[in-house]
Amino acid sequence: MKRFTAVPTALLISAISSLASANPSNLPRYSFTDLGTLGGPEASALDINDVGDIVGWSDVDNDKACFTASGPINCHHAFVIRDGEMHSLGQGRDDSQHTQASKINNQGHIIGYSRVVYQQGWQYLPWLFSETDATPLPLLSDEAGSNAMATNINELGDIVGWADANSGQDTAVIWRDGEVWPIAEHESFYRRASATNNLGDIAGFEYERWSGKPNRGFVQTLFGFSMLEADETLWSEAQEINDFGVIAGSSTDRPFSPQQATLWLPGLDGQLDKHIIGTLSQQLGSSSEFLDINLAGMAVGFSADSNAVSAILYLDGQLLDLNRLTHVDGQLTQATGINLQGQIVGSYLDRQGRQRAYLLTPMAD
């Protein structure tokens, strides 16, 4: 897979070499902030941009006024936090029982999705949010009950995700200037785009429905479409890609094994080099995944074993448990977003077992 970021690639390889000599005792510390809710007991923060705006979802009350196939739940609204104030972005549609703002770029453009009950299941609908309204993104199919989900947005305003084709097949798509186009279509594989950077690279994963085969990550650049894993028996998924072309996600090193947090880095030969970072625990069956990566190469996600799920940070060649880098009255379970300043957002469980949204801010030495 040929890349077009030759200078950043060289810088990355130099940086990787320096990681091996990083001082493991020089651990960062973070201040912890519970971000609150829109009025209900639970919330989750999903992304943070470089100016500190945060997006996610929150309960609006504890009335359980929204209904699902398994019973009533508290209604979830998308939110944005600007200047320390949480604002509701609404439900998108009045019959939505879960709506979330998933990503925000540095221009303040916000994308996400809502989930509504449709027949015996769910329908997923994509949105472009502002603080005054929610604009529906066009669907790829005109079939009733068609699904689509917006997953990422770059600084140019390009939005990627996936949408049902008329056949019902998941298709990776891009929304641009209010229109939707399929990308990297395949006659049998279902494909979903998870991330895009400011160079126009798009990363995601494919799966073959009902086949039992593992998911396989992909990346599309100006030079074409490539799989992250040549071996069809190994799992891989891309969750994020930065402007140096570094991909964060998860993979396996042998068939039928738990997925592990992984980075794919552009090598000097123009190929992507796979680096399985691993998990916090050596326990059999432990799993992990990276969910975001910033331009400095700091990656965040989660690691799980039979005892706990912990939010993780990859920094200076080390995989760190964020619970050990701050004081929290509960358990940080996921880190879902990190900005260039190193601020981290995600979800934690408080002492009452409620899911809450948090912000970690690096403390000065």
C-alpha positions, 0 to 999 in steps of 0.5 A: 500500500503506497502512502503519500506522507513521506516526510511524516512517515520518516518522523514517525519511524524516528519517534517509534525508535525513541519510544523504546528508550522512554522512561517508564517511571515518568508517568503523567498525572491527570485532573478528573472532572465529572461532566454532569448530565442534562438532568438524568442519572447517566451520560457518556462523553464520546469526543473532544476537539482541540479547543476543548468542545466535548460531545456525547449523550445524556439522560434528560430525566429519570422518567423512562419515557422512551420505549424499546422492545425490552421495556421503557428507558430514560430518553437519551439526548445528544449534547455538546459542552462549550465553555464548561456548559452542557447543551442539549442537541435534542433527539433528532426525531421525536420517536428517538429513544437514543441520540448521540453526538459522536464526533466534533471537528475543530470548526465545531461541526458535530455528527452523530446518529439516533436510534428509533424502534422500527418493527421488531428491531432498530433503525439508525439515522445519521445527523449533522447537529448544531446548537439550534437544530439537527439536520438529517443526512441523506440515506443511500437507499429509499427502502422503508426502514433503511439504516445509516450511521455517521461515524466521523468528520474531518476539518474539511467537513467531509463525513464518513460512515455507512448506509444500507444500499437498496439491497440492504447491504452495509456500504461505506459512504461519504457525505459531502455538500449535503449529498451521499456517495458510496465508497469502496463498494463490494458485491458481497462484503459489507463495509463500514467507514469508521474514520477519515483524516484531513488528507482524505484517507478513509479507514474502516472494516468489512465483514461477510454476513453469515460467513463466520469469518472475522472482521477485516480492517481497510484503508482507502487513500488516493492510491487505492484500497488496501486491507490492513490484514492479508490473512482472512482468518485474523480479525482487524478493525480500524477505528481512527486515522490521524493526519500522519496516516497512523491507524488505531483499532484492534486486531488478533495475532492468531485465529479465534483469539481476543482482539487487542489494541493495535496501531498500523504505522506507515513504514519507510517502505510505504507499507503499513506496519502492524504493531499489536500493543496488547492488553493491561492484563495477562489473564487468558481471554483479555481483550483491548481496543484503541478508539481514538488517536491524536496527531502526537500518536497518543492513543486511547481506548479500553482493556478488559479481563474477567475482573474489570474494564479499564480505560487505557492510554498509549503514551511513550511506548507504554500502555497505561491504565488511566485509573492509576493516573488520576483520582476517581471515585469509581472506575474509568471504563472507556477512553473514547476521545483525545485531543492534541492537548492530551485531554481525554474524555470517556465513560466511567462507572460511579459508586452507584454503578451509573455510567457517567461522562468524564474529562481528564486534563493533564496536570503540570509537572 
